[in-house]
């Protein structure tokens, strides 16, 4: 597995999450109707995830292998933040549920962080 492939996997995952976030509120049960503000925020967050995903997907084709390795370490910091915030909400403020999907996404994120680190060395 190459560093470029890991970037594409991470980018694809974030684009998928962006689509799910932007369109997913329409699939909620009628008993829980999100406010206009929450729907708008979800659409904006989903579009931001699409942009982040696209940037990660394209970065290997925009840079050399050496530049990609150099860019990876600061980007790992951003990815760690993407793991810490949900963990805080799950265990600190207890505002999100800890189900199989939660643990699965955390595990995938940690695996990708480890792969980014090992392949950038």
Backbone as XML, in Angstrom:
<?xml version="1.0"?>
<chain id="A" units="angstrom">
  <residue number="1" name="UNK">
    <atom name="N" x="0.852" y="-1.171" z="0.000"/>
    <atom name="CA" x="0.000" y="0.000" z="0.000"/>
    <atom name="C" x="0.898" y="1.235" z="0.000"/>
  </residue>
  <residue number="2" name="UNK">
    <atom name="N" x="0.631" y="2.133" z="-0.935"/>
    <atom name="CA" x="1.454" y="3.337" z="-1.058"/>
    <atom name="C" x="0.809" y="4.503" z="-0.328"/>
  </residue>
  <residue number="3" name="UNK">
    <atom name="N" x="1.626" y="5.530" z="-0.091"/>
    <atom name="CA" x="1.122" y="6.740" z="0.559"/>
    <atom name="C" x="0.035" y="7.393" z="-0.304"/>
  </residue>
  <residue number="4" name="UNK">
    <atom name="N" x="0.214" y="7.387" z="-1.603"/>
    <atom name="CA" x="-0.798" y="7.960" z="-2.508"/>
    <atom name="C" x="-2.140" y="7.234" z="-2.379"/>
  </residue>
  <residue number="5" name="UNK">
    <atom name="N" x="-2.089" y="5.917" z="-2.281"/>
    <atom name="CA" x="-3.322" y="5.138" z="-2.129"/>
    <atom name="C" x="-4.009" y="5.454" z="-0.797"/>
  </residue>
  <residue number="6" name="UNK">
    <atom name="N" x="-3.225" y="5.612" z="0.253"/>
    <atom name="CA" x="-3.801" y="5.947" z="1.560"/>
    <atom name="C" x="-4.491" y="7.304" z="1.491"/>
  </residue>
  <residue number="7" name="UNK">
    <atom name="N" x="-3.877" y="8.258" z="0.799"/>
    <atom name="CA" x="-4.515" y="9.575" z="0.624"/>
    <atom name="C" x="-5.849" y="9.426" z="-0.115"/>
  </residue>
  <residue number="8" name="UNK">
    <atom name="N" x="-5.879" y="8.596" z="-1.139"/>
    <atom name="CA" x="-7.124" y="8.408" z="-1.897"/>
    <atom name="C" x="-8.194" y="7.710" z="-1.053"/>
  </residue>
  <residue number="9" name="UNK">
    <atom name="N" x="-7.798" y="6.733" z="-0.244"/>
    <atom name="CA" x="-8.766" y="6.063" z="0.644"/>
    <atom name="C" x="-9.339" y="7.056" z="1.635"/>
  </residue>
  <residue number="10" name="UNK">
    <atom name="N" x="-8.472" y="7.853" z="2.258"/>
    <atom name="CA" x="-8.928" y="8.852" z="3.229"/>
    <atom name="C" x="-9.836" y="9.877" z="2.546"/>
  </residue>
  <residue number="11" name="UNK">
    <atom name="N" x="-9.443" y="10.316" z="1.350"/>
    <atom name="CA" x="-10.262" y="11.279" z="0.616"/>
    <atom name="C" x="-11.621" y="10.707" z="0.255"/>
  </residue>
  <residue number="12" name="UNK">
    <atom name="N" x="-11.642" y="9.470" z="-0.219"/>
    <atom name="CA" x="-12.910" y="8.826" z="-0.572"/>
    <atom name="C" x="-13.810" y="8.647" z="0.634"/>
  </residue>
  <residue number="13" name="UNK">
    <atom name="N" x="-13.234" y="8.274" z="1.766"/>
    <atom name="CA" x="-14.010" y="8.124" z="3.001"/>
    <atom name="C" x="-14.648" y="9.447" z="3.412"/>
  </residue>
  <residue number="14" name="UNK">
    <atom name="N" x="-13.889" y="10.518" z="3.315"/>
    <atom name="CA" x="-14.443" y="11.812" z="3.705"/>
    <atom name="C" x="-15.482" y="12.331" z="2.704"/>
  </residue>
  <residue number="15" name="UNK">
    <atom name="N" x="-15.291" y="12.043" z="1.433"/>
    <atom name="CA" x="-16.320" y="12.437" z="0.468"/>
    <atom name="C" x="-17.605" y="11.657" z="0.718"/>
  </residue>
  <residue number="16" name="UNK">
    <atom name="N" x="-17.491" y="10.380" z="1.034"/>
    <atom name="CA" x="-18.662" y="9.573" z="1.366"/>
    <atom name="C" x="-19.362" y="10.123" z="2.611"/>
  </residue>
  <residue number="17" name="UNK">
    <atom name="N" x="-18.587" y="10.439" z="3.651"/>
    <atom name="CA" x="-19.188" y="11.007" z="4.863"/>
    <atom name="C" x="-19.834" y="12.359" z="4.579"/>
  </residue>
  <residue number="18" name="UNK">
    <atom name="N" x="-19.228" y="13.139" z="3.676"/>
    <atom name="CA" x="-19.804" y="14.434" z="3.308"/>
    <atom name="C" x="-21.160" y="14.284" z="2.642"/>
  </residue>
  <residue number="19" name="UNK">
    <atom name="N" x="-21.273" y="13.332" z="1.741"/>
    <atom name="CA" x="-22.556" y="13.073" z="1.079"/>
    <atom name="C" x="-23.578" y="12.591" z="2.105"/>
  </residue>
  <residue number="20" name="UNK">
    <atom name="N" x="-23.152" y="11.688" z="2.989"/>
    <atom name="CA" x="-24.067" y="11.170" z="4.005"/>
    <atom name="C" x="-24.525" y="12.287" z="4.939"/>
  </residue>
  <residue number="21" name="UNK">
    <atom name="N" x="-23.616" y="13.174" z="5.313"/>
    <atom name="CA" x="-23.972" y="14.266" z="6.210"/>
    <atom name="C" x="-24.899" y="15.255" z="5.509"/>
  </residue>
  <residue number="22" name="UNK">
    <atom name="N" x="-24.588" y="15.585" z="4.275"/>
    <atom name="CA" x="-25.387" y="16.563" z="3.549"/>
    <atom name="C" x="-26.768" y="16.077" z="3.178"/>
  </residue>
  <residue number="23" name="UNK">
    <atom name="N" x="-26.890" y="14.783" z="2.915"/>
    <atom name="CA" x="-28.171" y="14.236" z="2.480"/>
    <atom name="C" x="-28.846" y="13.382" z="3.543"/>
  </residue>
  <residue number="24" name="UNK">
    <atom name="N" x="-28.133" y="13.015" z="4.579"/>
    <atom name="CA" x="-28.622" y="12.056" z="5.562"/>
    <atom name="C" x="-29.764" y="12.526" z="6.436"/>
  </residue>
  <residue number="25" name="UNK">
    <atom name="N" x="-29.901" y="13.832" z="6.632"/>
    <atom name="CA" x="-30.969" y="14.305" z="7.515"/>
    <atom name="C" x="-32.350" y="14.050" z="6.926"/>
  </residue>
  <residue number="26" name="UNK">
    <atom name="N" x="-32.434" y="13.882" z="5.617"/>
    <atom name="CA" x="-33.719" y="13.577" z="5.005"/>
    <atom name="C" x="-34.210" y="12.177" z="5.333"/>
  </residue>
  <residue number="27" name="UNK">
    <atom name="N" x="-33.313" y="11.320" z="5.794"/>
    <atom name="CA" x="-33.677" y="9.943" z="6.115"/>
    <atom name="C" x="-34.050" y="9.760" z="7.583"/>
  </residue>
  <residue number="28" name="UNK">
    <atom name="N" x="-34.054" y="10.843" z="8.339"/>
    <atom name="CA" x="-34.407" y="10.727" z="9.754"/>
    <atom name="C" x="-35.892" y="10.433" z="9.923"/>
  </residue>
  <residue number="29" name="UNK">
    <atom name="N" x="-36.266" y="9.756" z="10.993"/>
    <atom name="CA" x="-37.692" y="9.483" z="11.224"/>
    <atom name="C" x="-38.471" y="10.781" z="11.409"/>
  </residue>
  <residue number="30" name="UNK">
    <atom name="N" x="-39.746" y="10.749" z="11.048"/>
    <atom name="CA" x="-40.574" y="11.948" z="11.160"/>
    <atom name="C" x="-40.758" y="12.392" z="12.606"/>
  </residue>
  <residue number="31" name="UNK">
    <atom name="N" x="-40.595" y="11.481" z="13.539"/>
    <atom name="CA" x="-40.755" y="11.833" z="14.953"/>
    <atom name="C" x="-39.673" y="12.812" z="15.404"/>
  </residue>
  <residue number="32" name="UNK">
    <atom name="N" x="-38.544" y="12.807" z="14.723"/>
    <atom name="CA" x="-37.468" y="13.728" z="15.081"/>
    <atom name="C" x="-37.193" y="14.620" z="13.892"/>
  </residue>
  <residue number="33" name="UNK">
    <atom name="N" x="-37.794" y="15.785" z="13.905"/>
    <atom name="CA" x="-37.602" y="16.717" z="12.807"/>
    <atom name="C" x="-36.507" y="17.702" z="13.174"/>
  </residue>
  <residue number="34" name="UNK">
    <atom name="N" x="-35.401" y="17.699" z="12.425"/>
    <atom name="CA" x="-34.330" y="18.645" z="12.730"/>
    <atom name="C" x="-34.766" y="20.069" z="12.398"/>
  </residue>
  <residue number="35" name="UNK">
    <atom name="N" x="-34.250" y="21.005" z="13.144"/>
    <atom name="CA" x="-34.568" y="22.399" z="12.882"/>
    <atom name="C" x="-33.882" y="22.835" z="11.588"/>
  </residue>
  <residue number="36" name="UNK">
    <atom name="N" x="-34.321" y="23.980" z="11.083"/>
    <atom name="CA" x="-33.715" y="24.516" z="9.865"/>
    <atom name="C" x="-32.232" y="24.778" z="10.109"/>
  </residue>
  <residue number="37" name="UNK">
    <atom name="N" x="-31.881" y="25.245" z="11.312"/>
    <atom name="CA" x="-30.480" y="25.522" z="11.634"/>
    <atom name="C" x="-29.627" y="24.274" z="11.613"/>
  </residue>
  <residue number="38" name="UNK">
    <atom name="N" x="-30.139" y="23.181" z="12.158"/>
    <atom name="CA" x="-29.378" y="21.932" z="12.174"/>
    <atom name="C" x="-29.228" y="21.390" z="10.753"/>
  </residue>
  <residue number="39" name="UNK">
    <atom name="N" x="-30.283" y="21.462" z="9.969"/>
    <atom name="CA" x="-30.208" y="21.001" z="8.580"/>
    <atom name="C" x="-29.187" y="21.826" z="7.802"/>
  </residue>
  <residue number="40" name="UNK">
    <atom name="N" x="-29.222" y="23.137" z="7.969"/>
    <atom name="CA" x="-28.279" y="24.011" z="7.278"/>
    <atom name="C" x="-26.848" y="23.716" z="7.713"/>
  </residue>
  <residue number="41" name="UNK">
    <atom name="N" x="-26.654" y="23.534" z="9.018"/>
    <atom name="CA" x="-25.319" y="23.233" z="9.528"/>
    <atom name="C" x="-24.818" y="21.891" z="8.987"/>
  </residue>
  <residue number="42" name="UNK">
    <atom name="N" x="-25.688" y="20.903" z="8.915"/>
    <atom name="CA" x="-25.299" y="19.596" z="8.381"/>
    <atom name="C" x="-24.908" y="19.707" z="6.910"/>
  </residue>
  <residue number="43" name="UNK">
    <atom name="N" x="-25.646" y="20.495" z="6.143"/>
    <atom name="CA" x="-25.319" y="20.675" z="4.732"/>
    <atom name="C" x="-23.967" y="21.369" z="4.574"/>
  </residue>
  <residue number="44" name="UNK">
    <atom name="N" x="-23.701" y="22.376" z="5.396"/>
    <atom name="CA" x="-22.412" y="23.069" z="5.331"/>
    <atom name="C" x="-21.274" y="22.151" z="5.765"/>
  </residue>
  <residue number="45" name="UNK">
    <atom name="N" x="-21.489" y="21.379" z="6.830"/>
    <atom name="CA" x="-20.469" y="20.449" z="7.293"/>
    <atom name="C" x="-20.228" y="19.367" z="6.239"/>
  </residue>
  <residue number="46" name="UNK">
    <atom name="N" x="-21.295" y="18.880" z="5.635"/>
    <atom name="CA" x="-21.160" y="17.885" z="4.574"/>
    <atom name="C" x="-20.381" y="18.417" z="3.388"/>
  </residue>
  <residue number="47" name="UNK">
    <atom name="N" x="-20.637" y="19.666" z="3.001"/>
    <atom name="CA" x="-19.892" y="20.237" z="1.879"/>
    <atom name="C" x="-18.427" y="20.437" z="2.245"/>
  </residue>
  <residue number="48" name="UNK">
    <atom name="N" x="-18.141" y="20.789" z="3.511"/>
    <atom name="CA" x="-16.751" y="20.918" z="3.952"/>
    <atom name="C" x="-16.043" y="19.562" z="3.896"/>
  </residue>
  <residue number="49" name="UNK">
    <atom name="N" x="-16.737" y="18.497" z="4.297"/>
    <atom name="CA" x="-16.150" y="17.160" z="4.215"/>
    <atom name="C" x="-15.884" y="16.770" z="2.763"/>
  </residue>
  <residue number="50" name="UNK">
    <atom name="N" x="-16.777" y="17.145" z="1.864"/>
    <atom name="CA" x="-16.545" y="16.870" z="0.441"/>
    <atom name="C" x="-15.279" y="17.568" z="-0.042"/>
  </residue>
  <residue number="51" name="UNK">
    <atom name="N" x="-15.091" y="18.820" z="0.357"/>
    <atom name="CA" x="-13.906" y="19.578" z="-0.054"/>
    <atom name="C" x="-12.641" y="18.952" z="0.527"/>
  </residue>
  <residue number="52" name="UNK">
    <atom name="N" x="-12.663" y="18.611" z="1.823"/>
    <atom name="CA" x="-11.506" y="17.977" z="2.452"/>
    <atom name="C" x="-11.197" y="16.649" z="1.757"/>
  </residue>
  <residue number="53" name="UNK">
    <atom name="N" x="-12.220" y="15.876" z="1.501"/>
    <atom name="CA" x="-12.025" y="14.612" z="0.814"/>
    <atom name="C" x="-11.428" y="14.790" z="-0.566"/>
  </residue>
  <residue number="54" name="UNK">
    <atom name="N" x="-11.931" y="15.768" z="-1.299"/>
    <atom name="CA" x="-11.409" y="16.045" z="-2.641"/>
    <atom name="C" x="-9.944" y="16.463" z="-2.577"/>
  </residue>
  <residue number="55" name="UNK">
    <atom name="N" x="-9.602" y="17.307" z="-1.604"/>
    <atom name="CA" x="-8.212" y="17.764" z="-1.466"/>
    <atom name="C" x="-7.281" y="16.579" z="-1.178"/>
  </residue>
  <residue number="56" name="UNK">
    <atom name="N" x="-7.700" y="15.694" z="-0.269"/>
    <atom name="CA" x="-6.879" y="14.519" z="0.025"/>
    <atom name="C" x="-6.791" y="13.610" z="-1.193"/>
  </residue>
  <residue number="57" name="UNK">
    <atom name="N" x="-7.879" y="13.462" z="-1.929"/>
    <atom name="CA" x="-7.882" y="12.607" z="-3.120"/>
    <atom name="C" x="-6.902" y="13.133" z="-4.168"/>
  </residue>
  <residue number="58" name="UNK">
    <atom name="N" x="-6.868" y="14.438" z="-4.353"/>
    <atom name="CA" x="-6.069" y="15.039" z="-5.416"/>
    <atom name="C" x="-4.626" y="15.339" z="-5.018"/>
  </residue>
  <residue number="59" name="UNK">
    <atom name="N" x="-4.339" y="15.450" z="-3.740"/>
    <atom name="CA" x="-3.008" y="15.851" z="-3.285"/>
    <atom name="C" x="-1.880" y="15.000" z="-3.877"/>
  </residue>
  <residue number="60" name="UNK">
    <atom name="N" x="-2.017" y="13.687" z="-3.976"/>
    <atom name="CA" x="-0.916" y="12.913" z="-4.568"/>
    <atom name="C" x="-0.613" y="13.277" z="-6.026"/>
  </residue>
  <residue number="61" name="UNK">
    <atom name="N" x="-1.605" y="13.702" z="-6.770"/>
    <atom name="CA" x="-1.356" y="14.068" z="-8.167"/>
    <atom name="C" x="-0.843" y="15.504" z="-8.298"/>
  </residue>
  <residue number="62" name="UNK">
    <atom name="N" x="-0.966" y="16.289" z="-7.250"/>
    <atom name="CA" x="-0.500" y="17.677" z="-7.283"/>
    <atom name="C" x="0.923" y="17.834" z="-6.756"/>
  </residue>
  <residue number="63" name="UNK">
    <atom name="N" x="1.447" y="16.828" z="-6.070"/>
    <atom name="CA" x="2.755" y="16.952" z="-5.438"/>
    <atom name="C" x="3.633" y="15.752" z="-5.786"/>
  </residue>
  <residue number="64" name="UNK">
    <atom name="N" x="4.926" y="15.934" z="-5.527"/>
    <atom name="CA" x="5.857" y="14.813" z="-5.688"/>
    <atom name="C" x="5.765" y="13.927" z="-4.443"/>
  </residue>
  <residue number="65" name="UNK">
    <atom name="N" x="6.382" y="12.763" z="-4.518"/>
    <atom name="CA" x="6.382" y="11.839" z="-3.377"/>
    <atom name="C" x="7.058" y="12.471" z="-2.161"/>
  </residue>
  <residue number="66" name="UNK">
    <atom name="N" x="8.156" y="13.192" z="-2.381"/>
    <atom name="CA" x="8.877" y="13.841" z="-1.273"/>
    <atom name="C" x="8.009" y="14.927" z="-0.633"/>
  </residue>
  <residue number="67" name="UNK">
    <atom name="N" x="7.326" y="15.728" z="-1.460"/>
    <atom name="CA" x="6.446" y="16.762" z="-0.918"/>
    <atom name="C" x="5.266" y="16.143" z="-0.180"/>
  </residue>
  <residue number="68" name="UNK">
    <atom name="N" x="4.768" y="15.033" z="-0.691"/>
    <atom name="CA" x="3.650" y="14.347" z="-0.054"/>
    <atom name="C" x="4.054" y="13.836" z="1.329"/>
  </residue>
  <residue number="69" name="UNK">
    <atom name="N" x="5.244" y="13.288" z="1.434"/>
    <atom name="CA" x="5.732" y="12.819" z="2.730"/>
    <atom name="C" x="5.881" y="13.980" z="3.704"/>
  </residue>
  <residue number="70" name="UNK">
    <atom name="N" x="6.363" y="15.111" z="3.204"/>
    <atom name="CA" x="6.542" y="16.294" z="4.051"/>
    <atom name="C" x="5.193" y="16.847" z="4.515"/>
  </residue>
  <residue number="71" name="UNK">
    <atom name="N" x="4.194" y="16.799" z="3.663"/>
    <atom name="CA" x="2.866" y="17.321" z="4.001"/>
    <atom name="C" x="2.104" y="16.399" z="4.943"/>
  </residue>
  <residue number="72" name="UNK">
    <atom name="N" x="2.482" y="15.136" z="5.000"/>
    <atom name="CA" x="1.721" y="14.152" z="5.759"/>
    <atom name="C" x="1.732" y="14.411" z="7.261"/>
  </residue>
  <residue number="73" name="UNK">
    <atom name="N" x="2.874" y="14.772" z="7.824"/>
    <atom name="CA" x="2.958" y="14.931" z="9.278"/>
    <atom name="C" x="1.995" y="16.008" z="9.805"/>
  </residue>
  <residue number="74" name="UNK">
    <atom name="N" x="1.937" y="17.213" z="9.237"/>
    <atom name="CA" x="0.944" y="18.171" z="9.737"/>
    <atom name="C" x="-0.497" y="17.720" z="9.508"/>
  </residue>
  <residue number="75" name="UNK">
    <atom name="N" x="-0.718" y="16.999" z="8.420"/>
    <atom name="CA" x="-2.067" y="16.512" z="8.142"/>
    <atom name="C" x="-2.481" y="15.419" z="9.119"/>
  </residue>
  <residue number="76" name="UNK">
    <atom name="N" x="-1.511" y="14.680" z="9.656"/>
    <atom name="CA" x="-1.820" y="13.697" z="10.688"/>
    <atom name="C" x="-2.394" y="14.411" z="11.916"/>
  </residue>
  <residue number="77" name="UNK">
    <atom name="N" x="-1.857" y="15.579" z="12.243"/>
    <atom name="CA" x="-2.391" y="16.371" z="13.365"/>
    <atom name="C" x="-3.854" y="16.707" z="13.165"/>
  </residue>
  <residue number="78" name="UNK">
    <atom name="N" x="-4.228" y="17.076" z="11.940"/>
    <atom name="CA" x="-5.631" y="17.374" z="11.646"/>
    <atom name="C" x="-6.485" y="16.118" z="11.788"/>
  </residue>
  <residue number="79" name="UNK">
    <atom name="N" x="-5.952" y="14.985" z="11.372"/>
    <atom name="CA" x="-6.698" y="13.736" z="11.477"/>
    <atom name="C" x="-6.880" y="13.311" z="12.933"/>
  </residue>
  <residue number="80" name="UNK">
    <atom name="N" x="-5.869" y="13.570" z="13.755"/>
    <atom name="CA" x="-5.992" y="13.260" z="15.182"/>
    <atom name="C" x="-7.126" y="14.081" z="15.788"/>
  </residue>
  <residue number="81" name="UNK">
    <atom name="N" x="-7.248" y="15.331" z="15.375"/>
    <atom name="CA" x="-8.347" y="16.174" z="15.846"/>
    <atom name="C" x="-9.690" y="15.580" z="15.437"/>
  </residue>
  <residue number="82" name="UNK">
    <atom name="N" x="-9.750" y="15.009" z="14.230"/>
    <atom name="CA" x="-10.989" y="14.385" z="13.758"/>
    <atom name="C" x="-11.349" y="13.126" z="14.548"/>
  </residue>
  <residue number="83" name="UNK">
    <atom name="N" x="-10.398" y="12.588" z="15.292"/>
    <atom name="CA" x="-10.671" y="11.456" z="16.184"/>
    <atom name="C" x="-10.995" y="11.953" z="17.593"/>
  </residue>
  <residue number="84" name="UNK">
    <atom name="N" x="-10.270" y="12.965" z="18.046"/>
    <atom name="CA" x="-10.456" y="13.444" z="19.423"/>
    <atom name="C" x="-11.812" y="14.109" z="19.654"/>
  </residue>
  <residue number="85" name="UNK">
    <atom name="N" x="-12.305" y="14.854" z="18.685"/>
    <atom name="CA" x="-13.585" y="15.559" z="18.877"/>
    <atom name="C" x="-14.744" y="14.578" z="19.079"/>
  </residue>
  <residue number="86" name="UNK">
    <atom name="N" x="-14.902" y="13.550" z="18.236"/>
    <atom name="CA" x="-15.980" y="12.589" z="18.513"/>
    <atom name="C" x="-15.784" y="11.849" z="19.838"/>
  </residue>
  <residue number="87" name="UNK">
    <atom name="N" x="-14.533" y="11.545" z="20.186"/>
    <atom name="CA" x="-14.292" y="10.890" z="21.473"/>
    <atom name="C" x="-14.718" y="11.785" z="22.633"/>
  </residue>
  <residue number="88" name="UNK">
    <atom name="N" x="-14.423" y="13.076" z="22.522"/>
    <atom name="CA" x="-14.867" y="14.018" z="23.558"/>
    <atom name="C" x="-16.386" y="14.017" z="23.661"/>
  </residue>
  <residue number="89" name="UNK">
    <atom name="N" x="-17.060" y="14.091" z="22.502"/>
    <atom name="CA" x="-18.525" y="14.138" z="22.525"/>
    <atom name="C" x="-19.133" y="12.833" z="23.029"/>
  </residue>
  <residue number="90" name="UNK">
    <atom name="N" x="-18.458" y="11.725" z="22.807"/>
    <atom name="CA" x="-18.972" y="10.429" z="23.263"/>
    <atom name="C" x="-18.746" y="10.232" z="24.752"/>
  </residue>
  <residue number="91" name="UNK">
    <atom name="N" x="-17.575" y="10.624" z="25.236"/>
    <atom name="CA" x="-17.239" y="10.314" z="26.633"/>
    <atom name="C" x="-17.207" y="11.529" z="27.548"/>
  </residue>
  <residue number="92" name="UNK">
    <atom name="N" x="-16.939" y="12.718" z="27.005"/>
    <atom name="CA" x="-16.890" y="13.925" z="27.831"/>
    <atom name="C" x="-18.261" y="14.533" z="28.038"/>
  </residue>
  <residue number="93" name="UNK">
    <atom name="N" x="-18.871" y="14.958" z="26.951"/>
    <atom name="CA" x="-20.183" y="15.610" z="27.057"/>
    <atom name="C" x="-21.343" y="14.632" z="26.896"/>
  </residue>
  <residue number="94" name="UNK">
    <atom name="N" x="-21.054" y="13.407" z="26.477"/>
    <atom name="CA" x="-22.054" y="12.344" z="26.284"/>
    <atom name="C" x="-23.208" y="12.785" z="25.366"/>
  </residue>
  <residue number="95" name="UNK">
    <atom name="N" x="-22.853" y="13.459" z="24.274"/>
    <atom name="CA" x="-23.872" y="13.933" z="23.342"/>
    <atom name="C" x="-24.047" y="13.044" z="22.125"/>
  </residue>
  <residue number="96" name="UNK">
    <atom name="N" x="-23.179" y="12.040" z="21.952"/>
    <atom name="CA" x="-23.377" y="11.082" z="20.871"/>
    <atom name="C" x="-23.288" y="9.671" z="21.438"/>
  </residue>
  <residue number="97" name="UNK">
    <atom name="N" x="-23.983" y="8.766" z="20.791"/>
    <atom name="CA" x="-24.003" y="7.374" z="21.238"/>
    <atom name="C" x="-22.730" y="6.656" z="20.817"/>
  </residue>
  <residue number="98" name="UNK">
    <atom name="N" x="-22.337" y="5.703" z="21.617"/>
    <atom name="CA" x="-21.187" y="4.866" z="21.274"/>
    <atom name="C" x="-21.715" y="3.498" z="20.848"/>
  </residue>
  <residue number="99" name="UNK">
    <atom name="N" x="-21.950" y="3.370" z="19.558"/>
    <atom name="CA" x="-22.433" y="2.115" z="19.000"/>
    <atom name="C" x="-21.356" y="1.520" z="18.094"/>
  </residue>
  <residue number="100" name="UNK">
    <atom name="N" x="-21.692" y="0.478" z="17.398"/>
    <atom name="CA" x="-20.732" y="-0.180" z="16.525"/>
    <atom name="C" x="-20.201" y="0.722" z="15.429"/>
  </residue>
  <residue number="101" name="UNK">
    <atom name="N" x="-21.058" y="1.570" z="14.871"/>
    <atom name="CA" x="-20.631" y="2.490" z="13.818"/>
    <atom name="C" x="-19.599" y="3.484" z="14.362"/>
  </residue>
  <residue number="102" name="UNK">
    <atom name="N" x="-19.834" y="3.983" z="15.569"/>
    <atom name="CA" x="-18.905" y="4.921" z="16.200"/>
    <atom name="C" x="-17.533" y="4.269" z="16.353"/>
  </residue>
  <residue number="103" name="UNK">
    <atom name="N" x="-17.506" y="3.075" z="16.962"/>
    <atom name="CA" x="-16.235" y="2.399" z="17.182"/>
    <atom name="C" x="-15.574" y="2.004" z="15.860"/>
  </residue>
  <residue number="104" name="UNK">
    <atom name="N" x="-16.370" y="1.645" z="14.869"/>
    <atom name="CA" x="-15.824" y="1.297" z="13.559"/>
    <atom name="C" x="-15.128" y="2.480" z="12.900"/>
  </residue>
  <residue number="105" name="UNK">
    <atom name="N" x="-15.781" y="3.647" z="12.934"/>
    <atom name="CA" x="-15.172" y="4.840" z="12.332"/>
    <atom name="C" x="-13.924" y="5.276" z="13.090"/>
  </residue>
  <residue number="106" name="UNK">
    <atom name="N" x="-13.949" y="5.158" z="14.410"/>
    <atom name="CA" x="-12.757" y="5.495" z="15.194"/>
    <atom name="C" x="-11.619" y="4.532" z="14.832"/>
  </residue>
  <residue number="107" name="UNK">
    <atom name="N" x="-11.927" y="3.249" z="14.726"/>
    <atom name="CA" x="-10.903" y="2.250" z="14.377"/>
    <atom name="C" x="-10.327" y="2.512" z="12.986"/>
  </residue>
  <residue number="108" name="UNK">
    <atom name="N" x="-11.186" y="2.776" z="12.006"/>
    <atom name="CA" x="-10.718" y="3.066" z="10.647"/>
    <atom name="C" x="-9.843" y="4.314" z="10.653"/>
  </residue>
  <residue number="109" name="UNK">
    <atom name="N" x="-10.258" y="5.330" z="11.378"/>
    <atom name="CA" x="-9.469" y="6.565" z="11.454"/>
    <atom name="C" x="-8.095" y="6.309" z="12.063"/>
  </residue>
  <residue number="110" name="UNK">
    <atom name="N" x="-8.045" y="5.549" z="13.142"/>
    <atom name="CA" x="-6.760" y="5.257" z="13.791"/>
    <atom name="C" x="-5.860" y="4.416" z="12.895"/>
  </residue>
  <residue number="111" name="UNK">
    <atom name="N" x="-6.443" y="3.476" z="12.167"/>
    <atom name="CA" x="-5.663" y="2.664" z="11.229"/>
    <atom name="C" x="-5.087" y="3.549" z="10.123"/>
  </residue>
  <residue number="112" name="UNK">
    <atom name="N" x="-5.913" y="4.451" z="9.591"/>
    <atom name="CA" x="-5.423" y="5.355" z="8.544"/>
    <atom name="C" x="-4.323" y="6.271" z="9.067"/>
  </residue>
  <residue number="113" name="UNK">
    <atom name="N" x="-4.470" y="6.761" z="10.292"/>
    <atom name="CA" x="-3.425" y="7.611" z="10.885"/>
    <atom name="C" x="-2.126" y="6.822" z="10.995"/>
  </residue>
  <residue number="114" name="UNK">
    <atom name="N" x="-2.205" y="5.589" z="11.471"/>
    <atom name="CA" x="-1.008" y="4.754" z="11.599"/>
    <atom name="C" x="-0.379" y="4.484" z="10.226"/>
  </residue>
  <residue number="115" name="UNK">
    <atom name="N" x="-1.219" y="4.223" z="9.219"/>
    <atom name="CA" x="-0.692" y="3.984" z="7.871"/>
    <atom name="C" x="-0.041" y="5.249" z="7.298"/>
  </residue>
  <residue number="116" name="UNK">
    <atom name="N" x="-0.688" y="6.398" z="7.499"/>
    <atom name="CA" x="-0.096" y="7.661" z="7.053"/>
    <atom name="C" x="1.283" y="7.846" z="7.675"/>
  </residue>
  <residue number="117" name="UNK">
    <atom name="N" x="1.356" y="7.605" z="8.983"/>
    <atom name="CA" x="2.626" y="7.797" z="9.686"/>
    <atom name="C" x="3.686" y="6.828" z="9.181"/>
  </residue>
  <residue number="118" name="UNK">
    <atom name="N" x="3.339" y="5.557" z="9.077"/>
    <atom name="CA" x="4.350" y="4.567" z="8.674"/>
    <atom name="C" x="4.813" y="4.777" z="7.243"/>
  </residue>
  <residue number="119" name="UNK">
    <atom name="N" x="3.922" y="5.169" z="6.348"/>
    <atom name="CA" x="4.298" y="5.338" z="4.946"/>
    <atom name="C" x="4.999" y="6.678" z="4.682"/>
  </residue>
  <residue number="120" name="UNK">
    <atom name="N" x="4.872" y="7.631" z="5.620"/>
    <atom name="CA" x="5.539" y="8.924" z="5.407"/>
    <atom name="C" x="6.958" y="8.916" z="5.944"/>
  </residue>
  <residue number="121" name="UNK">
    <atom name="N" x="7.349" y="7.859" z="6.595"/>
    <atom name="CA" x="8.704" y="7.741" z="7.157"/>
    <atom name="C" x="9.662" y="7.188" z="6.157"/>
  </residue>
</chain>
